[in-house]
């Protein structure tokens, strides 16, 4: 077997396969299908300071080669997570990572500070695609200044590995990536979903209650791959790639483009065992090509 170990900041992973937030619950939901310890890292669903009900239904729609979602970060808040969820997931033998969201910098900071005290949570992933209510609803992650500001504030209270999830709904994603690196991020993950919409032609109505939603799945892969390649050349910190990874081949392509690790999202809804299959198949790929370590293929694209 090849060496599948990779590092994201101080995060040591047994293999480069992670689950994308919002597609894997808290991990326990998949325990009947796979051995959770075989995944490199599990990123649990988005967690906010206060309880959120999420958006009204319908909030999901199938699209050609993908899906739209507008769930709206439904969760019971960080205090509920600490009291009721953390005790049941803290002994899962892999890296448990919390995705942190907010609508004001103070929300991010307070949530991160609370999670910082949890021994068995090894990292957080900061979702900066959230609307900043104090700035008229513009997402933190669409301007370099806004992105750096929120990351710097969280970095001041969060002492473990800080991953920042980037929005693709920007003009130049490399500018945002450099800004969060300057703010103190240990890693960037990309891409978050692309803004899209679906229409019911017979009733002349949008399908989603929110009109627009986030597009994920195989349809976004070429865009995600391009952005990962660009960002990996623009920053010195590790890049975690995601966006339309449906199988091992997709995962290897992202790593060749410069990703140190990858996240699988929408594919979990199709095949709940896909993460383990991808990890095994990356090992097979490395052996077939006589690589001794997965690190040998990171950024190995010949252009």
Backbone as a ProteinNet text record, in pm:
[ID]
protein_1_A
[PRIMARY]
XXXXXXXXXXXXXXXXXXXXXXXXXXXXXXXXXXXXXXXXXXXXXXXXXXXXXXXXXXXXXXXXXXXXXXXXXXXXXXXXXXXXXXXXXXXXXXXXXXXXXXXXXXXXXXXXXXXXXXXXXXXXXXXXXXXXXXXXXXXXXXXXXXXXXXXXXXXXXXXXXXXXXXXXXXXXXXXXXXXXXXXXXXXXXXXXXXXXXXXXXXXXXXXXXXXXXXXXXXXXXXXXXXXXXXXXXXXXXXXXXXXXXXXXXXXXXXXXXXXXXXXXXXXXXXXXXXXXXXXXXXXXXXXXXXXXXXXXXXXXXXX
[TERTIARY]
83.1	0	86.3	38.7	107.8	75.6	156.8	133.9	28.8	-85.6	-196.6	-202.9	-110.9	-115.1	-89.2	-170.6	-149.2	-169.6	-115	-129.9	-197	-292.3	-355.9	-327.9	-230	-185.9	-133.4	-184.1	-144.9	-234.9	-328.8	-422.2	-354.2	-343.1	-282.8	-393.7	-396.6	-503.9	-449.3	-520.4	-475.8	-492.5	-578.9	-593.6	-655.4	-650.6	-693.5	-842.6	-923.9	-1067.8	-1144.8	-1221.7	-1303.9	-1447.9	-1539.6	-1679.4	-1712.2	-1793.5	-1830.8	-1945.3	-1936	-2038	-2177.1	-2273.7	-2412.2	-2454.1	-2358.4	-2391.6	-2369.9	-2325.3	-2288	-2339.8	-2433.5	-2488.1	-2378.6	-2383.2	-2278.8	-2191.6	-2200.9	-2121.9	-2193.7	-2261.4	-2328.5	-2435.6	-2494.4	-2599.3	-2547.6	-2414.6	-2356	-2287.1	-2293.8	-2222	-2271.3	-2394.4	-2447.1	-2392.4	-2335.7	-2290.7	-2139.9	-2064.4	-1918.5	-1857.7	-1731.6	-1655	-1601.7	-1654.9	-1623.7	-1474.8	-1405.7	-1263.3	-1179.5	-1237.7	-1162.6	-1161.1	-1234.2	-1235.9	-1129.5	-1063.6	-958.4	-1010.4	-1130.1	-1189.5	-1337.4	-1415.2	-1559.4	-1591.7	-1646.6	-1687.6	-1837.4	-1876.2	-2017.6	-2094.9	-2225.6	-2311.4	-2287.4	-2322.5	-2299	-2355.7	-2274.2	-2313.9	-2307.4	-2412	-2419.7	-2430.6	-2414.5	-2419.9	-2557	-2660.6	-2798.6	-2871.3	-2979.5	-3062.1	-3113.2	-3113.7	-3169.3	-3268.7	-3383.2	-3487.5	-3463.1	-3379.5	-3358.1	-3467.4	-3460.2	-3555.3	-3681.5	-3792	-3915.8	-3897.8	-3979.8	-3980.7	-4060.2	-4029.6	-3923.1	-3787.2	-3685.8	-3552.5	-3444.5	-3487.5	-3394.9	-3458	-3375.1	-3425.1	-3317.3	-3357.7	-3263.4	-3244.8	-3122.9	-3090.9	-3006.7	-2991.2	-2906.4	-2765.1	-2724.5	-2591.4	-2561.9	-2666.7	-2641.4	-2767	-2756.5	-2872	-2858.1	-2972.2	-2976.9	-3023.7	-2962.8	-3014.5	-3019.3	-3120.7	-3136.7	-3184.6	-3115.7	-3157.1	-3151.3	-3050.4	-3044.2	-2979.1	-2882.1	-2803.6	-2890.2	-2990	-3074.7	-2992.1	-2992	-2923.5	-2973	-2940.7	-2992.3	-2896.3	-2788.9	-2697.2	-2580.5	-2474.5	-2350.2	-2364.9	-2447.3	-2462.1	-2529.7	-2626.3	-2689.7	-2586.5	-2502.6	-2398.2	-2306.4	-2262.1	-2169.7	-2233.4	-2359.7	-2425.3	-2478.1	-2525.9	-2596.5	-2529.3	-2459.6	-2398.6	-2255	-2177.1	-2035.1	-2011.6	-2087.1	-2062.2	-2077.5	-2162.2	-2187.1	-2091	-2015	-1923.4	-1776.6	-1748.5	-1610.9	-1517.6	-1572.2	-1487.6	-1478	-1534.7	-1515.2	-1366.8	-1305.4	-1159.9	-1114.7	-1150.4	-1099.2	-1106.7	-1062.7	-1067.4	-1210.1	-1265.4	-1399.1	-1384.3	-1445.4	-1427.7	-1564.5	-1576.1	-1704.4	-1703	-1805.4	-1824	-1895	-1834.5	-1886.3	-1940.5	-2062.4	-2126.7	-2178.7	-2207.5	-2258.5	-2308.6	-2374.1	-2424.5	-2359.9	-2267.1	-2188.2	-2055.1	-1950.9	-1819.1	-1824.2	-1899.7	-1910.3	-1965.7	-2058.6	-2115.4	-2006.8	-1928.6	-1820.1	-1722.4	-1684.1	-1583.6	-1633.5	-1755.7	-1808.2	-1825.5	-1874.4	-1892.2	-1757.2	-1658.7	-1525	-1461.1	-1480.1	-1422.1	-1480.8	-1609.6	-1674.7	-1621.1	-1608.3	-1559.7	-1412.4	-1338.6	-1196	-1171.9	-1271.4	-1257.2	-1286.5	-1330.2	-1365.3	-1242.3	-1189.9	-1064.3	-1066.6	-1179.5	-1184.1	-1228.1	-1243.5	-1267.3	-1133.4	-1080.2	-941.8	-927.1	-1037.7	-1030.1	-1169.3	-1174.5	-1302	-1286.4	-1398.5	-1403.8	-1496.6	-1441.2	-1515.8	-1589.5	-1721.8	-1802.9	-1823.8	-1746.7	-1756.9	-1847.7	-1929.5	-2028.1	-2158.7	-2160.4	-2281.4	-2301.2	-2426.9	-2453.1	-2420.9	-2349.8	-2313.2	-2427.2	-2506.3	-2625.9	-2591.1	-2471.2	-2432.6	-2386	-2366.1	-2321.9	-2425.6	-2550.7	-2658.1	-2677.9	-2624.2	-2647.3	-2539.7	-2438.3	-2330.3	-2247.8	-2217.1	-2141.7	-2002.2	-1955.1	-1821	-1715.3	-1738.1	-1634.5	-1627.7	-1704.4	-1699.4	-1608.4	-1553	-1452.7	-1331	-1213.1	-1089.8	-1087.8	-1133.8	-1133.6	-1225.3	-1346.4	-1442.4	-1394.7	-1335.4	-1286.2	-1172	-1076.6	-962.3	-1003.8	-1101.3	-1146.3	-1206.1	-1293.3	-1357.8	-1258.7	-1168.2	-1068.4	-974	-930.3	-838.3	-904.8	-1033.3	-1105.8	-1117.8	-1148.6	-1161.1	-1024.2	-921.9	-787.2	-742.3	-791.2	-750.3	-803.1	-909.1	-965.6	-955.4	-930.8	-927	-783	-739.6	-598	-561.1	-659.9	-629.5	-637.3	-642.6	-637.8	-761.5	-736.5	-843	-847.2	-954.4	-978.4	-1083.9	-1065.9	-1163.4	-1221.4	-1354	-1423.9	-1459.2	-1412.7	-1426	-1547.6	-1608.3	-1721.1	-1669.3	-1730.2	-1692.2	-1761.4	-1855.3	-1936.4	-1865.2	-1742.6	-1656.6	-1587.8	-1530.8	-1461	-1325	-1250	-1115.8	-1098	-1110.8	-1103.5	-962.7	-860.4	-723.6	-702.4	-768.6	-758.6	-815.6	-928.9	-991.6	-904	-848.3	-762.8	-640.4	-578.6	-461.7	-501.5	-620.5	-667.9	-686.7	-745.6	-768.1	-636.6	-543.6	-409.8	-344	-356.3	-302.2	-370.2	-498.1	-574.1	-539.7	-463.6	-421.4	-478.6	-542.5	-596.1	-483.9	-506.6	-410.6	-432.9	-552.7	-588.3	-711.9	-731.9	-856.4	-923.3	-1055.8	-1132.1	-1221.2	-1231.8	-1309.2	-1338.7	-1461.8	-1548.1	-1675.6	-1730.7	-1866.5	-1959.4	-2089.4	-2181.7	-2189.6	-2223.1	-2245.3	-2391.5	-2415.7	-2552.5	-2628.5	-2743.7	-2824.7	-2972.5	-3055	-3199.4	-3265.2	-3387.7	-3466.6	-3609.8	-3672.9	-3808	-3904.8	-4023.8	-4133.8	-4209.6	-4185.4	-4242.4	-4394.7	-4451.5	-4596.9	-4669.3	-4611	-4675.9	-4611.9	-4510	-4441.1	-4393.4	-4336	-4290.2	-4148.4	-4069.2	-3940.8	-3966.5	-3879	-3896.7	-3858	-3752.2	-3708.7	-3786.7	-3815.3	-3887.6	-3807.3	-3675.3	-3586.3	-3550.3	-3608.6	-3584.8	-3447.8	-3341.2	-3208.3	-3154.7	-3055.5	-2993.5	-2854.6	-2790	-2652.7	-2647.2	-2578.1	-2564.2	-2441.3	-2460.4	-2350	-2365.3	-2270.1	-2276.7	-2184.1	-2191.4	-2098	-2093.8	-2204.1	-2210.4	-2108.9	-2068.6	-1979.7	-1832	-1802.7	-1664.2	-1564.3	-1589.7	-1488.6	-1454.2	-1553	-1529	-1448.4	-1487.8	-1417.3	-1271.7	-1249.7	-1114.9	-1027.2	-1083	-1008.7	-973.1	-1067.8	-1042.9	-940.5	-946.4	-848.2	-708.6	-697.3	-568.1	-514.5	-601.6	-558.9	-516	-597.3	-569.7	-443.1	-422.5	-304.7	-175.4	-181.3	-63.4	-50	-156.7	-159	-127	-142.5	-119.2	-16.7	36.8	135.3	72.6	-48.3	-115.9	-184.8	-212.3	-276.5	-416.4	-449.4	-580.8	-658.3	-783.1	-872.7	-973.4	-977.4	-1061.8	-1194.6	-1297.9	-1430.6	-1512.4	-1617.6	-1706.2	-1722.5	-1823.7	-1851.4	-1764.6	-1701.6	-1620.7	-1715.8	-1727	-1822	-1753.6	-1621.6	-1549.3	-1400	-1320.3	-1176.7	-1106.3	-1149.9	-1085.4	-1099	-1217.2	-1237.6	-1143.4	-1133.7	-1048.6	-902.8	-853.2	-714.7	-692	-788.5	-774.5	-758	-835.4	-823.2	-686	-634.1	-502.2	-392.6	-404.2	-308.8	-311.2	-429.9	-445.4	-389.7	-355	-292.8	-357.6	-465.3	-532.6	-455.1	-434.1	-370.3	-469.6	-596.1	-703.4	-828.2	-929.6	-1054.1	-1173.4	-1285	-1410.5	-1513.6	-1591	-1699.1	-1831.2	-1919.6	-2046.1	-2167	-2215	-2338.3	-2335.5	-2219.6	-2209.6	-2251.2	-2241.6	-2285.1	-2433.5	-2511.7	-2656.2	-2686.7	-2595.5	-2614	-2560.9	-2442.2	-2377.3	-2315.5	-2376.9	-2326.1	-2190	-2139	-2007.9	-1900.2	-1932.1	-1840.9	-1707.8	-1707.8	-1583.4	-1478.7	-1519.4	-1426.5	-1381	-1472.6	-1437	-1332.2	-1348.7	-1253.6	-1116.3	-1111.9	-984.4	-912	-985.3	-925.4	-875.5	-951.8	-916.1	-800.2	-784.3	-665.3	-541	-549.9	-438.5	-407.6	-510.3	-492.4	-425.1	-469.2	-410.4	-261.3	-225.9	-86	-1.6	-55.3	18	35.2	-69.2	-61.6	42.4	60.5	154.9	289.2	308.2	435.4	472.5	370.6	394.8	397.7	488.6	495.5	412.4	378.9	304.2	204.9	91.3	-8.1	47.2	144.6	205.4	272	308.8	376.2	286.5	155	65.4	5.4	30.9	-26.4	40.8	-37.3	16.7	104.7	90.7	179.3	129.4	30.6	-21	89.4	107.2	208.3	142.4	174.3	109.8	209.9
-120.4	0	124.9	226	355	431.3	531.5	616.4	720.6	714.4	806.1	924	932.6	1038.8	1175.9	1273.4	1413.4	1501.3	1620.8	1717.5	1843.6	1893.2	2022.5	2106	2195.1	2264.2	2160.9	2162.2	2062.3	1938.7	1939.1	1827.6	1712.9	1598.2	1480.5	1386.5	1357	1275.2	1144.4	1034.5	901.9	883	964.4	967.4	1101.1	1139.2	1274.4	1291.6	1192.5	1197.7	1251.6	1357.4	1419.1	1425.4	1450.6	1470.4	1619.7	1662.7	1803.8	1833.6	1948	1989.7	1994	1946.4	1950.8	1829.9	1739.8	1621.9	1492	1503.2	1384.3	1390.6	1484.2	1499.6	1523.6	1447.5	1451.7	1326.1	1253.7	1132.9	1007.6	1013.9	896.7	841	929	885.7	784.5	781.8	693	571.3	559.1	452.1	312.5	300.3	169.4	127.9	222.4	193.1	173.9	248.3	242.4	251.9	212.7	232.2	375.7	462.7	605.3	634	548.2	567.5	556.7	506.7	490.8	618.3	720.8	849.7	939.8	1019.4	1108.5	1217.6	1266.8	1371.2	1385.7	1415	1435.5	1579.1	1654.4	1791.9	1791.2	1821.3	1811.4	1930.7	1921.1	2024	2161.9	2264.8	2402.2	2431.8	2496.7	2529.4	2680.1	2736.6	2880.5	2907.1	3032.1	3067.9	3037.8	3076.7	3055.6	2958.2	2903.5	2811.1	2876.9	2799.7	2847.6	2745.8	2794.4	2705.3	2667.1	2745.1	2720.2	2783.5	2763	2823.4	2738.6	2799.4	2723.1	2620.6	2516.3	2419.2	2476.6	2431.1	2339.3	2408.2	2333.4	2392.2	2304.1	2204	2124.8	2096.1	2090	2060.7	1988.4	1885.4	1813.6	1890.1	1893	1959.2	1863.3	1889.8	1802	1791.4	1670.1	1641.3	1715.9	1746.5	1816.7	1837.6	1923	1955.5	2096.9	2158.6	2289.2	2270.9	2346	2342.8	2484	2504.5	2631.4	2600.1	2504.5	2459	2573.6	2658.8	2776	2752.4	2657.9	2633.7	2598.3	2514.9	2471.6	2393.8	2439.8	2368.9	2424.4	2358.5	2398.2	2486.6	2531.4	2624.1	2555.3	2631.9	2574.3	2518.8	2579.4	2528.5	2391.3	2373.3	2241.4	2142.1	2185.6	2097.8	2049.9	2143	2110	2011.8	2035.3	1955.1	1820.7	1816.7	1697.5	1621.9	1691.3	1625.1	1582.6	1674.7	1647.6	1519.8	1495.4	1372.4	1244.8	1247.4	1125.8	1108.9	1212.9	1201.8	1213.6	1251.7	1282.5	1162	1041	922.3	853.8	916	863.3	877.8	770.3	767	826	950.7	1027	1173.4	1260.7	1404.6	1455.2	1504.5	1562.5	1714.1	1771.9	1913.7	1979.9	2097.8	2168.1	2282.9	2287.2	2398.6	2510.2	2627.8	2741.2	2848.3	2891.7	2995.1	3106.7	3221	3333.3	3445.6	3542	3657.4	3787.3	3777.6	3892.5	3837.5	3918.3	3873.2	3823.7	3894.1	3855.5	3713.6	3674.7	3539.3	3434.7	3459.3	3367.2	3352.8	3465.9	3466.5	3390.1	3417.8	3352.1	3202.2	3164.7	3021.8	2950.5	3011.7	2951.2	2937.5	3037.5	3033.7	2918.6	2893.2	2783	2648.7	2634.5	2508.4	2486.8	2594.3	2585	2505.8	2505.4	2437.2	2287.2	2238.3	2096.4	2017.3	1934.3	1862.7	1776.8	1712.2	1613.7	1673.4	1804.4	1871	1927.8	1874.2	1905.1	2024.7	2075.1	2189.8	2247.8	2368.4	2422.8	2464.6	2461.4	2511.5	2632.4	2746.3	2871.6	2893.8	2900.9	2924.9	3075.3	3137	3282.5	3319.5	3223.5	3252.8	3303.2	3323.6	3369.6	3519.8	3565.7	3709.4	3786.7	3894.4	3982.5	4081.5	4058.1	4139.7	4287.5	4312.8	4451.4	4526.3	4451.2	4512.9	4492.6	4492.1	4485	4349.4	4244.4	4110.3	4058.5	4138.9	4091.7	3987.1	3876.3	3769	3815.1	3765.8	3799.7	3764.1	3652.1	3597.5	3651.4	3755.2	3806.6	3927.1	3978	4084.2	4041.7	4080	4043.7	4104	4227.2	4295	4224.2	4191.3	4124.5	3986.9	3913.9	3779.8	3784	3873.3	3882.4	3926.6	4016	4069.5	3960.8	3878.2	3774.1	3664.9	3631.3	3528.2	3574.9	3698.9	3754.3	3755.4	3789.2	3794	3654.7	3555.3	3417.8	3363.2	3395.5	3347.9	3392.7	3507.9	3560.5	3477	3397.6	3316.7	3167	3127.4	2984.1	2938.6	2843	2806.1	2679.1	2608.2	2485	2512.5	2407.1	2424.2	2497.2	2604.2	2689.5	2677.5	2615.7	2600.9	2704.3	2770.4	2869.7	2823.8	2813.9	2766.1	2884	2878.5	2991.6	2980.4	3095.6	3103.1	3117.9	3046.7	3062.8	3181.1	3244.2	3350.8	3485.6	3487.4	3605.8	3623	3741.2	3767.8	3698.7	3707.1	3648.5	3576	3444.8	3366.9	3366.4	3388.3	3389.7	3510.1	3620.9	3739.6	3711.6	3641.2	3606.3	3506.6	3410.5	3309.8	3374.2	3467.2	3535	3618	3675.3	3757.1	3672.6	3554.2	3471.9	3411.2	3387.3	3342.9	3452.5	3576.4	3689.4	3702.8	3663.5	3673.1	3565.7	3464.1	3360.8	3222.9	3200.7	3067.6	2966.4	2844.5	2735.7	2663	2677.9	2607.1	2673.4	2654.5	2696.4	2574.4	2570.4	2465.2	2531.3	2470.1	2526.8	2418.2	2433.2	2551.3	2520.8	2626.7	2618.3	2616.2	2608.6	2595	2721.3	2700.7	2810.7	2853.6	2982.7	3033.4	2996.1	2931.3	2890.4	2896.9	2859.6	2856.9	2755.9	2718.2	2626.5	2679.3	2658.3	2712	2600.2	2604	2516.1	2586.3	2543.7	2612.5	2603.4	2489.5	2471.3	2571.1	2599.8	2690.2	2828.4	2846.3	2975.7	3026	2932.4	2963.7	2909	2973.6	2912.5	2786.6	2687.2	2562.6	2579.4	2654	2676.3	2791.1	2779.4	2886.3	3016.2	3003.5	3120.5	3172.4	3114.7	3144.4	3091.9	3134.7	3086.1	2994.3	2913.6	2822.1	2784.4	2695.9	2656.9	2532.1	2542.7	2430.7	2347.9	2216.3	2124.4	2002	1909.9	1788.6	1794.1	1690.1	1674	1794.4	1867.1	1981	2090.4	2102.8	2213.4	2175.6	2048.9	2002.3	2080.5	2106.7	2178	2315.8	2384.4	2516.2	2500.7	2404.3	2380.1	2340.8	2255.9	2209.5	2326.4	2413.3	2531.5	2622.6	2643.8	2732.8	2674.1	2544.3	2478.8	2492.9	2472.6	2486.9	2628.6	2728	2867.8	2902.2	2862.3	2897.1	2827.6	2703	2629.5	2696	2770.1	2841.4	2980.2	3025.4	3162.4	3170.4	3058.5	3060.5	2954	2968.9	2872.6	2770.5	2797.2	2705.4	2593	2479	2366.6	2401.7	2343.9	2361.7	2230.4	2240.2	2124.1	2143.5	2049.1	2063.6	1992.4	2054.4	1992.6	2057.9	1988.3	2040	1937.3	1852.1	1753.9	1630.5	1601.9	1479.4	1362	1277	1166.2	1030.3	1026.2	898.8	924.4	817.7	828.9	911.2	897.3	968.6	1119	1162.8	1305.2	1349.9	1268.8	1303.2	1318	1223.7	1228.7	1353.6	1388.2	1508.3	1633.5	1643	1758.8	1762.3	1647.7	1643.3	1678.5	1630.5	1668.2	1819.1	1878.8	2023.7	2104.6	2036.5	2107.1	2089	2010.7	1989.1	1888.1	1921.7	1830.1	1725.1	1764.4	1673.3	1711.4	1626.3	1654.2	1630.9	1691.2	1667.1	1612	1515.8	1457.9	1501.8	1556.4	1609.2	1539.9	1591.1	1541.7	1391.1	1336.9	1192.5	1107.2	1160.4	1085	1052.1	1137.1	1112.7	998.2	975.6	871	737.5	741.9	621.6	651.8	606.9	639	576.9	489.6	428.3	490.6	596.9	651.6	697.4	751.2	802.9	693.1	579.8	468.5	412.4	404.2	354.9	444.9	576	669.5	655.8	644.9	629.3	503	392.4	267	278.3	348	358.4	454.9	556	641.6	557.7	470.7	380.8	292.3	239.3	155.1	233.7	357.6	442.5	464.6	494.1	517.8	393.2	278.1	153.3	121.9	145.2	117.8	204.8	327.3	420.4	426.4	330.2	316.1	438.6	503.5	610.5	549.6	595.3	543.1	625.4	750.4	839.2	921.8	952	1037.3	1178.5	1216.3	1349.6	1365.9	1252.9	1257.4	1310.6	1304.2	1349.5	1487.2	1544.5	1675.5	1782.7	1846.6	1951.6	1898.3	1769.1	1707.6	1721.5	1804.8	1827.9	1884.4	1823.2	1870	1962.8	2090.8	2190.7	2240.5
0	0	0	-71.7	-72.2	56.1	86.6	203.3	167.3	233.5	203.2	299.9	394.6	495.1	434.6	476.7	438.3	561	556.2	666	615	692.7	668.1	791.8	784.9	905	1003.5	1125.5	1225.5	1221.9	1130.2	1116.4	1041.4	1107.5	1044.9	1001.8	872.3	816.1	761	788.6	743.6	593	533.2	387.3	349.6	222.3	184.5	161.9	198.4	169.8	290.6	267	370.7	320.2	411.7	372.4	376.2	283.1	276.1	372.1	437.7	533.5	469.6	545.4	498.7	417.4	388.7	308.3	385.2	510.6	586.9	730.3	753.6	888	990.1	1099.9	1201.7	1195.7	1085.4	1066.9	1111.9	1224.5	1280.2	1186.3	1106	1013.5	910.8	890.5	789.6	851.7	983.4	1052.7	1015.3	969.1	927.3	790.6	717.2	580.8	570.4	650.6	642.3	781.4	790.1	912.5	909.3	993.4	987.8	1006.2	1079.2	1104.8	978.1	869.6	745.1	660.7	705.6	635.1	695.7	613.1	662.8	754.7	727.9	810.1	780.7	883.1	867.3	906.8	812.8	842	865.2	986.6	1023.3	966.8	973.9	914	976.4	902.3	945.5	1083.2	1167.4	1304.3	1324	1380.9	1404.7	1554.8	1592.1	1733.7	1793.4	1721.6	1768.6	1677.1	1725.2	1648.2	1520.4	1412	1285	1232.9	1190.3	1138.2	992.9	923.8	782.1	698.3	568.6	476	462	416.9	395.1	282.7	284.4	175.1	58.9	-65	-106.5	-107.1	-66.3	-59.9	-122.8	-199.2	-278.9	-413.6	-516.8	-650.7	-729.6	-800.9	-886.1	-1016.8	-1065.8	-1192.8	-1276.6	-1405.9	-1487.2	-1428.9	-1394.5	-1339.4	-1210.1	-1133.7	-1007.9	-927.1	-825.9	-743.4	-689	-660.7	-597.1	-453.6	-362.1	-225.9	-168.1	-85.3	-14.7	126.1	191.2	323.9	424.7	412.1	499	632.9	636.1	757.6	878.7	857	968	1069.9	1194.7	1302.8	1436	1543.8	1675.8	1754.7	1688.4	1753.8	1821.9	1846	1897.7	2040	2122.6	2259.4	2259.4	2170.2	2156.1	2104.4	2010.4	1958.3	2070.9	2153.7	2263.1	2361.4	2395	2498.4	2448.5	2323.6	2278.1	2163	2076.6	1960.7	1990.3	2044.5	2070	2150.8	2258.3	2335.3	2252.6	2152.1	2073.7	1956.9	1921.2	1806.9	1846.2	1969.9	2009.4	2004.6	2010.7	2011.3	1874.7	1770.8	1635.1	1600.8	1554.9	1537.1	1404	1384.4	1271.4	1308.8	1219.6	1247.3	1234.2	1345.5	1344.3	1336.2	1234.9	1203.4	1198.2	1256.6	1259.8	1159.4	1076.2	983.9	1060	1062.5	1140.1	1046.8	1073.1	992.2	1082.4	1022.3	1100.4	1012.6	1072.4	997	1042.3	1137.4	1182.5	1233.3	1227.4	1271.1	1415.4	1499.2	1640	1654.9	1565.5	1569	1542.5	1438.7	1404.7	1521.2	1576.5	1683.5	1805.7	1848.5	1968.3	1945.9	1827.9	1797.1	1794.6	1727.7	1719.4	1856.3	1942.3	2076.5	2158.6	2141.5	2213.9	2164.9	2034.3	1977.4	2008.2	2025	2057.6	2186.5	2275.5	2403.7	2396.1	2279.7	2265.7	2221.7	2309.9	2285.5	2160	2131.6	2023.4	1888.6	1882	1753.8	1709.5	1601.9	1564.9	1471.6	1419.6	1327.9	1309.5	1257.7	1210.3	1064.4	994.1	857.4	857.8	825.5	830.9	698.9	706.6	586.6	570.8	480.9	462.9	346.5	301.6	197.6	257.3	389	457.8	438.1	432.7	418.1	546.1	531.1	642.5	665.8	770	792.4	817.2	869.1	897.1	772.3	664.9	539.3	429.2	466.1	367.2	303.6	363.8	311.6	218.2	187.9	102.2	176.8	111.2	175.6	214.8	330	377.6	273.5	205.3	119	-21.4	-54.1	-191.7	-207.1	-97.1	-105.4	-24.1	-72.1	-1.4	138.2	150.2	279.2	378.4	334.3	422.5	464.7	369.3	398.9	499.7	477.6	567.7	707.5	712.7	841.5	930.1	872.9	954.1	991.8	902.2	932.8	1042.8	1033.2	1133.9	1271.5	1275.2	1403.1	1464	1380.5	1429.9	1470.8	1394.4	1425.5	1564.4	1608.6	1739.6	1856	1830.8	1939.8	1915	1790.1	1758.7	1741.5	1821.6	1829.8	1753.6	1700.7	1625.4	1475	1395.7	1249.5	1198.2	1124.8	1071.3	919.2	871.9	727.6	688	576.5	530.7	396.7	392.2	272.9	182.8	59.3	-31.8	-123.6	-148.7	-242	-384.7	-480.1	-620.2	-687.5	-614.1	-673.5	-664.1	-718.2	-713.3	-848.2	-868.2	-993.7	-997.8	-887.7	-881.9	-749.1	-751.6	-627.2	-568.7	-650	-597	-505.4	-534.8	-450.2	-311.6	-307	-179.6	-103.9	-175.7	-112.2	-48.2	-117	-59.9	61.7	58.6	170.7	296.2	281.6	401.1	449.2	358.2	399.5	483.5	439.6	515.8	651.7	657.5	782	882.9	840.4	933.9	910.2	795.1	766	749.3	796.9	778.8	647.1	591.6	468.5	408.9	278.6	215.2	153.1	158.5	91.8	-12.9	-128.6	-237.6	-341.1	-401.3	-395.3	-316.6	-259.5	-208.2	-330.1	-308.9	-421.3	-506.4	-632.7	-726.5	-720.7	-733.1	-726.9	-854.3	-835.3	-950.3	-917.7	-1015	-991.2	-1084.6	-1049.6	-1131.2	-1137.4	-1251.8	-1274.1	-1313.4	-1258.2	-1297	-1409.2	-1532.7	-1649	-1652.7	-1613.1	-1618.1	-1527.2	-1412.2	-1317	-1314	-1396.6	-1408.2	-1271.5	-1195.6	-1061	-1040.4	-954.7	-917.6	-835.4	-848.6	-774.3	-627.5	-601	-463.1	-399.6	-272.4	-201.4	-199	-205.6	-200.5	-339.9	-442.3	-584.6	-629.3	-563.9	-599.8	-491.4	-528.9	-432.5	-478.7	-402.3	-432.3	-518.8	-631.9	-723.9	-689.2	-677	-649.2	-738	-727.9	-808.6	-928.5	-1011.4	-1123.4	-1216.4	-1226.6	-1318.8	-1287.6	-1161	-1122.7	-1127.9	-1154.2	-1144	-1229	-1356.8	-1436.1	-1379.1	-1324	-1264.5	-1136.1	-1053.4	-927.6	-952.1	-1049.6	-1082.3	-1124.8	-1207.9	-1253.1	-1136.9	-1045.7	-932.7	-835.3	-812.3	-725.7	-785.6	-914	-982.9	-968.1	-988.6	-976.9	-834.4	-737.2	-597.7	-547.4	-587.2	-539.6	-585.4	-695	-744	-681.4	-614.8	-562	-413.4	-339.3	-194.2	-155.4	-34.6	15.6	110.9	157.6	248.9	170.2	234.3	164.4	113.8	-0.4	-61.7	-51	-9.1	-5.9	-119.1	-210.9	-329	-317	-368.3	-373.5	-483.4	-521.6	-625.4	-735.1	-722.4	-826.9	-822.9	-708.5	-698	-674.1	-776.5	-771	-760.7	-786.3	-786.6	-767.5	-765.5	-740.7	-847.7	-972.9	-1083.1	-1064.3	-1024.6	-996.6	-884.9	-780.2	-665.5	-708.2	-787.2	-834.1	-920.4	-1001.9	-1086.5	-999.8	-892.5	-803.4	-736.9	-701.4	-637.8	-738.3	-859.2	-963.7	-987.6	-972	-991.2	-874.6	-763.2	-652.3	-517.3	-509.5	-381	-296	-169	-75	-26.6	-15.3	25.7	-54.2	-44.2	-118.5	-26.9	-63.1	7.7	-89.6	-42.1	-121.7	-61.2	-144.4	-96.2	-155.2	-266.7	-328.2	-352.7	-385.8	-413.4	-295	-172.3	-53.6	-57.8	-125.3	-134.5	-230.8	-324.3	-425.4	-375.9	-313.4	-263	-126.7	-18.7	115.6	147.2	60.5	81.9	-5.5	-76.5	-178.1	-119.3	3.3	61.1	76.5	128.7	149	14	-80	-213.8	-278.6	-263.3	-322.5	-257.1	-124.5	-54.7	-102.1	-113.2	-158.8	-302	-385.3	-527.2	-550.9	-463.5	-472.1	-445	-346.4	-315.9	-436.3	-498.7	-617	-730.1	-750	-854.5	-829.3	-705.3	-669.8	-694.1	-656.5	-677.2	-825.5	-904	-1047.6	-1117.1	-1063.2	-1125.5	-1051.6	-960.1	-888.2	-803.7	-746.5	-649.5	-510	-425.7	-289.3	-191.5	-231.3	-143.1	-223	-159.3	-224.8	-246.1	-165.9	-181.3	-317.2	-379.5	-509.8	-621.8	-601.8	-709.7	-684	-565.4	-534	-620.1	-704	-791.4	-902.7	-935.4	-1035.5	-1178.1	-1199.4	-1334.4	-1423.1	-1539	-1633.3	-1734.3	-1727.1	-1814	-1918.3
[MASK]
+++++++++++++++++++++++++++++++++++++++++++++++++++++++++++++++++++++++++++++++++++++++++++++++++++++++++++++++++++++++++++++++++++++++++++++++++++++++++++++++++++++++++++++++++++++++++++++++++++++++++++++++++++++++++++++++++++++++++++++++++++++++++++++++++++++++++++++++++++++++++++++++++++++++++++++++

